[in-house]
Structure formats: structure tokens, C-alpha cells
């Protein structure tokens, strides 16, 4: 688990509707239960990609909860 801006971050693998490959994202949740609670109350999950883009930047992401098909703990 990582820590950013005073929040504990964990990595999860998101399988999104209409996408061929999962996306690994660090989110401010300590467990799958925390993430489940977050997703039940919010329309978007905010996080940061774990793989840098072509410029070496770890991009921030917003994932619409309505597009999430499955989430797997990656840590």
C-alpha cells in the first residue's frame, strides 16, 4: 500500500465494460470492503494509474462506477 496526501492507497485491478484489458489503479481505500463502500456512495472512483504513460507520468483517473464490471485486489 502507498500513501498520498495523508490517505492510504491500495492497488486494484478494474475490469471495465467495453475494455479488453484491466486497468490497475491506486485508490484511497485500504481493502475491497472500503472500495465497495466508496463505490456504493459515489458515481466516480478517483485514483492514479500504476503504469506510467509514454511520458513517464502516472496519470490521475476518474472511473465511472457504472462502467465497472469487476474489481480484483492487486496488492
C-alpha positions in Angstrom: 0.0 0.0 0.0 1.1 3.5 -0.8 0.3 6.8 0.9 -0.6 10.0 -0.9 -1.7 13.3 0.7 -2.2 11.6 4.0 -4.5 8.9 2.6 -3.7 5.2 2.5 -3.8 4.0 -1.1 -4.2 0.4 -2.3 -3.9 -1.0 -5.8 -6.9 -2.6 -7.5 -7.4 -4.2 -11.0 -10.5 -2.7 -12.6 -12.2 -4.6 -15.4 -14.4 -2.1 -17.3 -17.3 -2.7 -19.6 -16.2 -2.4 -23.2 -12.5 -2.7 -22.4 -10.3 -5.7 -23.4 -7.7 -5.4 -20.6 -8.0 -4.5 -16.9 -6.6 -1.2 -15.6 -4.5 -1.2 -12.4 -5.4 1.9 -10.3 -4.3 3.1 -6.8 -7.3 4.4 -4.9 -7.8 5.8 -1.4 -9.2 2.5 0.0 -7.5 0.1 2.3 -9.5 -3.0 1.3 -12.0 -4.3 -1.1 -14.7 -3.6 1.5 -13.6 0.1 1.7 -13.7 0.3 -2.1 -17.2 -1.3 -2.2 -18.5 1.2 0.3 -16.9 4.1 -1.7 -18.4 2.8 -5.0 -21.9 2.4 -3.4 -21.9 6.1 -2.5 -20.1 7.8 -5.4 -20.6 8.0 -9.1 -16.9 8.0 -9.8 -13.8 6.4 -8.3 -10.8 8.7 -8.2 -7.3 7.2 -8.4 -3.9 7.1 -10.1 -2.7 4.7 -12.8 0.1 2.4 -11.6 1.8 2.2 -15.0 3.3 5.4 -16.4 2.3 6.7 -19.8 4.7 7.3 -22.7 6.0 10.5 -21.0 6.6 8.7 -17.7 3.6 10.3 -15.9 1.3 8.4 -13.6 -1.9 9.9 -14.7 -4.8 10.6 -12.4 -8.1 8.9 -13.4 -11.8 9.1 -12.7 -13.7 5.8 -13.3 -17.4 5.8 -13.6 -18.8 3.2 -11.2 -21.4 2.3 -13.8 -18.7 1.1 -16.2 -17.0 -1.2 -13.6 -17.7 -4.9 -14.4 -15.3 -6.4 -11.8 -12.6 -5.3 -9.3 -9.8 -7.5 -8.1 -7.3 -6.7 -5.3 -3.8 -6.3 -6.8 -1.8 -5.9 -3.6 
